[in-house]
Each structure stands twice: as C-alpha cells, then as structure tokens.
Amino acid sequence: MASGDVLISVSLAARRTRYEPGELVALAASGELAAVNVSGQWWFHPDALPPRRVPVTSTGELPDLLLPSEVAGLFKVHVKTVNRWAREGRLPSTWTVGGRRRFLAGPVRELLERGWDGWEEA
C-alpha cells in the first residue's frame, strides 16, 4: 500500500461487504485478506475487500430485488456495466420511489443458471 492510501475499520469493511467483522478478522489473520493490525485493531484497504455478499432469503433464494452492486458481484463485472445492460434492455430493472435502480431476481437467476458467459461488445 502506498503511504497516502486510506484504510477503513473492520466495522466499515463489514458494512461494505456484508461479512461479519469476525469473518473479516479471521480472513486477515490467516493472510487470505490484506489488512493491517495496529494495536489489536484491524484496518483494511477498500480496494482489497472481498466482493459484497448477496443476501439470500431463509429458503436460500435471492431476494426479489437486487442492488446494482449485488448483480455486478454475481456476474463479476463493474457496477457501471450492469447499469449499461439495464439501459440497453439486456437486463430487466425497476426503479424505487427514491429513484434508485433495482434488478429483478428472476431474470438475473435465469441468466446465471443458463451459464452466462458475457455478451459481445458492440
């Protein structure tokens, strides 16, 4: 890490990734996740965090609506790519009352089950 890089606390890292703080500490302690331990407090570089976990319901299903970041994590692409797919009509989405884009879980699940391997760029 460069000297000017900003580090975040384990609690903020947990909120960003939906991992439990204990899970992140265990990953850092085992060397699987880059982190710095200063006086017993773990600090993480935001770019080195694991992908955000997608929440599942109690039955193991995806929730009805997914955030763009959750869909990006499932497809292993950037959030801007997912939003572009929505604008182009490749991936159905809807809008919240507050003007935020959400993706319908059904079409996302179908694409993942079909073995999605990317669309050719035009």
HELIX and SHEET records of a PDB file:
HELIX    1   1 VAL A   10  THR A   17  1                                   8    
HELIX    2   2 PRO A   21  SER A   30  1                                  10    
HELIX    3   3 PRO A   46  ALA A   48  5                                   3    
HELIX    4   4 PRO A   68  PHE A   75  1                                   8    
HELIX    5   5 VAL A   79  ARG A   87  1                                   9    
HELIX    6   6 ALA A  105  GLU A  113  1                                   9    
SHEET    1   A 3 ILE A   8  SER A   9  0                                        
SHEET    2   A 3 GLN A  41  PHE A  44 -1                                        
SHEET    3   A 3 ALA A  35  VAL A  38 -1                                        
SHEET    1   B 3 LEU A  65  LEU A  66  0                                        
SHEET    2   B 3 ARG A 101  LEU A 104 -1                                        
SHEET    3   B 3 SER A  93  TRP A  95 -1                                        
END                                                                             
